[in-house]
Amino acid sequence: MSKYKKPTVNLKPVMLVNPLNSDVWMCSDYSNTKDIDGVVYLTVYRPENSNRTFLMRKDALKLSSKGF
């Protein structure tokens, strides 16, 4: 465990879309990724329920061009 703490920055949530099924997801920190077995994951949540988070592949999601 690192003794240095990352600086906390208040970021605006990012809206992401799954192009295969048009599901909309939100991500509070787009730069906070997890690398598991060479696959990069983002922590995302649905706009209507921010209490429940999921890990989704970053390459399966696209940044939305419309705001929320």
N, C-alpha and C positions, 0 to 999 in steps of 0.2 A: 504494500500500500504506500502510495506516495505521501510524503509529508507536506507537499505543496498543494494547496487547494486552487482549483480553477476559479478565476474571477467570475462572479455571477453577473450576467448581463440580462436585462429585461428585453427579450426579443418579441417581435410580433409573430403570432402563429402563422404558419404557412399552410395554404390549402393545396392538397394534392388530389389527383384523380387517377383511378385505375382505368386505363384506356380499354381494357377488355370488357368490363361490365359497368363502367361509368360510376362506380362507387366513389364517394367523396370522403376524404380523410383529412385530418388536421395534424400538424406536427408543431410542437412548441419550440423545438430547437433543431433545425435542419442540419446543422453541423455536428450534432451529437449522434454518432453512429456506433454500431457494434459490429465487429468483424468476427463471424463464426464460420470456421472452415472455409475461409476465402470468400464468403458471401457477405455483403454489406447490408445491414438491417437498420431501419429507422424505427423509433418508438412513435406510434401514431394512435389517434383516437378519432372516433366519429364526432362530428360537430354537435350532435344532440346529447352525447354522453361522454364528458371529458374525464369521468372517474375511472373508466375502463380503458386500459391501454393495451396495444398489441405491438409485436415486432413484425414488420413487413419488409420484404426485400426492396431495397432502394431502387433497383433497376425496373421493378414492376410498377412504379408510380411515376407520374409526370406532374410537374408544377402546373397548377391551374392558371390560366390567363385572366380569369375573372376574380374579383375580390369577394370577400364574404361580408 
